[in-house]
Amino acid sequence: MRHKALPGDSPEDQVEQALLQRALGLTVTETRTEVTEKGEKTVRTEKELPPDLSAQVFWLKNRCPEKWREKPPEPQPEPGEDNLLEVLRQAAEESGKCATGP
């Protein structure tokens, strides 16, 4: 997997690469021009951007939702499997019925 968008990439690909870079952290070079008594000089400064937690969460939730969603889906019983909840409901209903007669 590459970590830099290429000029021919679609906007979606460029955003994906930018998101990945922020999620992992990156080094950026800032360039500025300073005016001094001797004239102008270009100053380059490298800055380390740490990994961004929001970008990591967004990436994981969207790339691997089955593993990283906030609330995992409730397990569904397999067809033909005893459904304990349903059995308990029926037992509660039956025990609540009053027998009539002597």
Buried (B, 14 or more C-beta within 10 A) or exposed (E): EEEEBEEEBEEEEBEBBBBBBBBBEBEEEEEEEEEEEEEEEEEEEEEEEEEBEEBBEBBBEEEEEEEBEEEEEEEEEEEEEEEEEEEEEEEEEEEEEEEEEE
